[in-house]
Amino acid sequence: MLRVDVAKQLGEFSLQAAFTSEGRVTGLFGQSGAGKTSLISMIAGLLKPDRGIISLDGEMLDDAAARVHVPPHRRRIGYVFQDARLFPHLNVRQNLDYGRRMNRLPDDPAQRSRVTDLLDIGSLMDRRPGKLSGGERQRVALGRALLAKPRLLLLDEPLGSLDEARKVEILPYLVRLRDEANVPMVYVSHDAAELRQLATQIVMLRNGRVTGLEGVKVTDNCPADDS
């Protein structure tokens, strides 16, 4: 369970947000400038809240009053950015292994096989990122995050830089992650249709404030709907 109750002043922008997430995918919905990326940056530990708390599965990650701030590398939270951020000089196999090695985790061939099968990237292992499509790069970025064995996965508009064809290509893999990976996710998007397909709960943000919470009924293994 993720609990967030924070406040942060960023120049003239004020962010005050509180919600509790117990679902498989919590969607953060709002237009550009609503505060979505700032909020997940705090969950990741990249920003410190000025006031409030963030806790995950009962562990306090941030408590401003008690001066608690767990650094990002100790949170075991995966972060997938809009632009994938793969290392261009490494091939797919090496990129996938990077998170595991940085977290000093033992090699787990069975887990690697499950993740590569789940994301259908087994045939890409010897390619470098420059030889991949946008959708393939995002699938590799997802695989790298999963192989670091996170207890929470943050996805910051992972489809935002893709054209419609690539979005249709990758959406089924995100649905499979939701239903099969057994890792809770916080998914940032300004696309309501995208969130309706993926999220089990939606937190609506506007001008740095939570304006609503919505539960979403989903069907396991539901196909992506590109209508």
matplotlib code that plots the C-alpha trace (Angstrom):
import matplotlib.pyplot as plt

x = [0.0, 1.3, 0.2, 1.0, 0.2, 2.7, 3.1, 5.9, 6.6, 8.3, 8.9, 5.4, 3.8, 2.3, 1.7, -0.5, -1.7, -3.0, -4.1, -3.8, -3.2, -4.0, -4.7, -2.5, -2.3, -2.9, -3.3, -2.2, -4.4, -4.1, -3.0, 0.5, 1.5, -0.9, 2.0, 2.0, 5.8, 6.7, 4.5, 6.1, 9.5, 8.8, 7.6, 10.9, 12.9, 14.2, 12.4, 11.9, 8.5, 8.4, 5.7, 4.0, 4.7, 5.2, 5.0, 5.1, 4.0, 4.3, 7.8, 8.1, 10.1, 9.5, 8.4, 9.3, 8.5, 10.8, 13.4, 13.1, 14.1, 15.1, 17.4, 16.2, 18.6, 17.3, 13.6, 13.5, 11.2, 11.6, 11.2, 10.4, 10.7, 8.9, 12.2, 13.3, 16.8, 18.6, 22.4, 23.2, 26.6, 25.1, 23.1, 19.6, 21.0, 23.4, 20.8, 18.4, 21.1, 22.1, 19.5, 20.2, 23.9, 23.4, 21.2, 23.8, 21.1, 22.1, 21.6, 18.2, 17.9, 14.3, 13.2, 15.0, 13.3, 9.8, 10.4, 11.7, 8.8, 6.3, 7.6, 8.5, 12.0, 14.0, 14.9, 16.3, 19.2, 22.1, 20.7, 21.7, 19.0, 19.6, 18.4, 15.1, 11.7, 10.3, 7.9, 10.8, 12.9, 10.0, 9.6, 13.3, 13.1, 10.2, 12.2, 15.2, 13.0, 11.4, 14.7, 15.8, 12.9, 11.1, 8.3, 6.7, 7.0, 6.6, 5.8, 6.0, 3.9, 5.7, 3.7, 3.9, 6.7, 5.2, 3.0, -0.5, 0.8, 3.5, 1.0, -1.3, 1.7, 2.8, -0.5, -1.1, 2.3, 1.3, -2.0, 0.0, 2.3, -0.7, -2.2, 0.9, 3.9, 2.6, 4.3, 2.0, 2.4, 1.8, 1.1, 1.2, -0.8, -2.9, -4.8, -8.1, -8.7, -5.2, -5.9, -9.3, -7.5, -4.8, -5.7, -7.5, -7.7, -7.3, -6.1, -7.1, -4.8, -5.4, -3.1, -1.2, -4.4, -6.2, -9.6, -11.0, -10.4, -12.0, -12.0, -11.9, -13.3, -11.0, -11.1, -8.0, -6.1, -8.3, -7.2, -6.1, -8.8, -7.6, -11.0]
y = [0.0, 3.5, 6.4, 10.0, 13.2, 15.9, 19.6, 21.1, 24.6, 24.7, 28.4, 29.9, 26.4, 24.9, 21.1, 19.7, 16.1, 13.3, 9.8, 6.1, 3.5, -0.2, -1.1, -2.7, 0.4, 3.9, 6.4, 10.0, 12.0, 15.7, 18.1, 19.4, 21.4, 19.7, 18.4, 14.7, 14.4, 16.4, 14.1, 10.8, 12.4, 12.7, 9.1, 8.1, 10.2, 12.6, 15.5, 16.0, 17.2, 20.4, 18.9, 15.6, 11.9, 9.1, 5.5, 2.2, -1.1, 0.4, 1.8, 5.5, 6.9, 10.5, 12.2, 15.9, 16.6, 13.8, 14.6, 11.2, 10.9, 7.5, 8.1, 6.9, 3.9, 2.5, 2.7, -0.3, 1.8, 1.4, 4.5, 4.4, 7.7, 8.9, 8.8, 5.3, 6.5, 3.4, 3.5, 3.9, 2.1, -1.0, -3.7, -4.7, -7.6, -5.2, -2.6, -5.1, -6.2, -2.8, -2.3, -5.7, -5.0, -1.5, -3.0, -5.8, -8.5, -12.0, -13.2, -14.8, -16.5, -17.6, -14.1, -12.8, -15.3, -14.5, -10.8, -11.1, -13.4, -11.1, -8.1, -10.2, -8.8, -12.0, -11.5, -8.0, -8.9, -8.1, -4.9, -1.4, 1.2, 3.1, 0.0, -0.3, 1.3, 3.6, 0.9, -1.6, 0.9, 1.4, -2.4, -2.8, 0.1, -1.7, -4.9, -3.2, -1.7, -5.1, -7.0, -4.7, -6.3, -3.2, -3.2, -0.3, 0.8, 4.4, 5.1, 8.8, 9.0, 6.1, 6.4, 10.2, 10.3, 7.5, 7.9, 6.3, 3.1, 2.6, 3.2, 0.5, -1.8, -1.3, -1.0, -4.8, -5.3, -2.7, -4.6, -7.8, -6.1, -5.1, -8.6, -10.8, -9.0, -8.7, -5.3, -2.3, 0.7, 4.4, 5.4, 9.1, 10.2, 13.1, 10.6, 9.5, 6.7, 5.2, 5.3, 3.6, 0.7, 0.3, 1.8, 0.2, 3.6, 7.1, 10.2, 13.4, 16.3, 20.0, 22.9, 20.9, 19.7, 16.3, 17.1, 13.5, 9.8, 7.2, 3.4, 1.6, -1.8, -3.9, -7.4, -9.6, -9.9, -7.5, -6.5, -3.0, -1.0, 1.4, 2.8]
z = [0.0, -0.9, 1.2, 0.0, 1.9, 0.9, 0.1, -2.0, -3.2, -6.6, -7.5, -7.9, -8.2, -5.1, -4.9, -2.1, -2.7, -0.5, -1.6, -0.6, -3.3, -2.8, -6.4, -9.1, -11.2, -9.8, -12.6, -12.0, -14.4, -15.3, -18.0, -18.4, -15.4, -13.0, -10.8, -11.9, -12.5, -9.4, -7.4, -8.6, -8.3, -4.6, -4.4, -6.1, -3.6, -6.3, -4.6, -0.9, 0.3, 2.3, 4.5, 5.0, 4.6, 2.0, 3.1, 1.2, 2.7, 6.2, 5.7, 6.1, 3.1, 3.9, 7.0, 6.8, 10.5, 11.7, 9.0, 7.5, 3.8, 2.4, -0.6, -4.0, -4.3, -1.0, -1.9, -4.4, -6.6, -10.4, -12.6, -16.3, -18.1, -21.3, -23.3, -22.0, -21.2, -22.3, -22.5, -26.3, -26.0, -24.4, -26.2, -24.9, -22.8, -21.1, -20.6, -19.0, -16.6, -15.5, -12.8, -11.3, -11.1, -9.7, -6.9, -6.3, -6.9, -7.8, -11.3, -11.7, -15.2, -14.5, -13.7, -16.7, -18.9, -17.5, -18.1, -21.6, -22.5, -20.9, -22.9, -26.0, -26.2, -26.4, -30.0, -29.4, -27.0, -29.3, -30.7, -29.4, -28.6, -31.9, -33.8, -31.9, -32.5, -29.9, -28.7, -28.4, -26.4, -24.0, -23.6, -22.8, -20.3, -18.6, -18.6, -17.0, -14.3, -13.5, -13.4, -10.5, -8.6, -7.5, -4.9, -6.8, -10.5, -11.5, -15.2, -16.2, -19.5, -21.1, -24.2, -24.5, -27.1, -29.3, -32.3, -32.3, -34.0, -31.4, -28.6, -29.9, -30.1, -26.5, -24.7, -24.6, -22.9, -20.2, -19.6, -19.3, -16.8, -14.8, -14.8, -14.6, -13.2, -9.6, -9.1, -8.2, -10.5, -10.5, -14.0, -15.1, -18.1, -19.5, -21.7, -20.1, -22.6, -21.9, -18.1, -18.5, -20.1, -17.5, -14.2, -11.3, -9.5, -10.8, -8.9, -10.7, -10.4, -11.3, -10.5, -7.9, -6.1, -6.0, -7.4, -7.3, -6.8, -9.1, -8.8, -12.2, -12.7, -15.0, -16.4, -16.1, -19.4, -21.1, -24.6, -25.5, -27.1, -29.7, -30.6]

ax = plt.figure().add_subplot(projection="3d")
ax.plot(x, y, z, "-o")
ax.set_aspect("equal")
plt.show()
